[in-house]
Amino acid sequence: MGTTRTPIGTDDIPADAARDALRPWSLDGWNLRKAPLVALDTSGTADVHALAAVIRDDPLTGSSKSLGVIGNHNRPIQNEEHAELLMRIIGARRLDLVDAGYIGDGHEVFLVCELPAECSIDRGRLGAPRLDGPFELVSINHHDGSGALWFYVLPAGTWHSTLSPMLAPLAQRQPGTRWIARHALASARVRHNASLRGIAGKLRRDLGLFRRGEGPLATL
């Protein structure tokens, strides 16, 4: 028998599931938002119309933190949106994170979860054989304007054995993320000017994810 490529994913997400998954990691309730930028020099001030600052709430201290600068055509992707998109990709109504956290004041947020055991990666478009799990899915969102929301498929256990120690020191975060991009089995991204509506299916296809089953090879 061949292998059926059955799509993973779900549209049935409980309303509080994303917030519940983020709360133990202090990643919920950030209320990410844009704020106007003003340039200051010796002659006075001027509005910076093309750019905006990214601000978040810190629920632990009650203060606000500035994370970076983005273009006016972009918008911050809330951590709750990030987690919900992860659930839609993997087909879970509950998100059990292997690890999660943020770098600096929240400039980058990472979420790590295991993919279902029956997941495989179709690499046929790349001329490579199908890869079978187990895998883990690492997603990194850049709130500081330095990059997109990225999703990386890695062999299970890679995060704790290799990447977590690399990302822990603030000064080494860029070498760590470069290592992920270079060694990921598959990757996909969401730009901060894109709509998240219906994008989970495209991300699954970009990552090549499908569930193994009996029967002839079918399309997603």
Secondary structure, DSSP 8 states (H G I E B T S, - for coil): --B--B----S---TTHHHHHHGGGT-S----EEEEEEEEETTEEEEEEEEEEEEEEETTTTEEEEEEEEETT-----HHHHHHHHHHHHT-SS--EEEEEEETTTTEEEEEEE--TTEEE--GGGT---EE--EEEEEEEETTSS--EEEEEEETTHIIIIIHHHHSSGGGHHHHHHHHHHH-SEEEEE-TTS--TTHHHHHHHHHTEEE--BSS----
